[in-house]
């Protein structure tokens, strides 16, 4: 009964993404079934920062790609604002940031940010305005006319974030976006991301295999365990916001990291 | 200029130039003739070749234009055809790879075998010898240039950076948009890779196809005619011109590539 009531209130609290018993089974070339993901159910609220955390093989990227409609689940249902992932994709309700920045190296930084706007047929004047605004937001105004190869890895990934924000999505899907960066750059980008998130109020789904990172950034951490990939726990991160680096030295932070670590199964 | 740029210039310009000067000296002083066991009649001195070029400038220029037209015409036709084949292979990836192997097989047919066949095809397209002969030669060059373009362009159209197609999918981009904004620009460096092979081979193709052509014109044909007649200095003059054409076209290609690709490297 109490469970029912809790579910109802959650629904009223603007559920943005609903995952219902989502599963993914791949067929290997020799005809065997491999279960990448099984029975994943949970709701993501509007404006929430959610991490999908787990070791490799836990299906966290698979789950993100299912939400993005890059792959279709073999079982279960996904609803994004009441629509199917496909409808959400066609309406550009989400934007995705990948493991690498995926910048087109024949385009300048500004033109890379303008790319989705060109495809959406936004008028040229507005394209430039929006691109420049987003570059300012990620602190790269001075590099608008540079080419991607002239930028460091961290700067490239910031361009990737600016490009994602340029289409004004409701949801930001991030697939291990900082995993290729060094520790210093990553911490800087954590700060930037939280600042941008606070400013723009997007729903963020952040895939990572870094426990500290997920605790530092998120409202809730979804812990996924491998073989087969499944949701083994959802840990609320009730640390105050805005968060700064100092929070990582507090006992509360350490306790949450331990709690998340202990909720893995069979690693 | 950075140190690296200086080194590059040294390697790409100065080094070949030094070798050329050294060769010239050995040749002119007849050391080369001793090394090769030949005489100045079979291998005329560079100054003598230069003299001949000066005396026959008008005729040489005429034959050069004819050969250039064949080489460039065939190059353009072959490259366009090759890119088109690559495009079709990209649209139908299941058949693409197999289709491209067939194109490569065509590339392996020697001109000696190809030229008479093509001469037969073009026999009826014009009553003018020079017209039908030009077409026949261009077709030979075209076949020479198709394979390298189709194979390289196919790679350029399909070997994309990880996630760049996913990115387009998240924008709900149509196939045509993906081609224009991703595949086509991605293929441009590969087009230059193809041209670096097919520009020199278009010249070789043009010169050799002239050997078997109906019309007895062009730089390649002149080399043959003069050797047959024992006029070695004139033959060597045309050989020198053939070299100059090859180097000049390649230099132009490198320059264009530098200008186009400069922006990407930053």
Interface residues (C-beta under 8 A of the other chain):
Chain A: X68 X70 X89 X90 X92 X94 X95 X96 X98 X99 X100 X102 X104 X105 X106 X115 X116 X118 X119 X120 X146 X147 X148 X149 X150 X167
Chain B: X161 X162 X163 X164 X166 X167 X168 X169 X170 X171 X172 X173 X177 X181 X182 X185 X186 X188 X263 X264 X265 X266
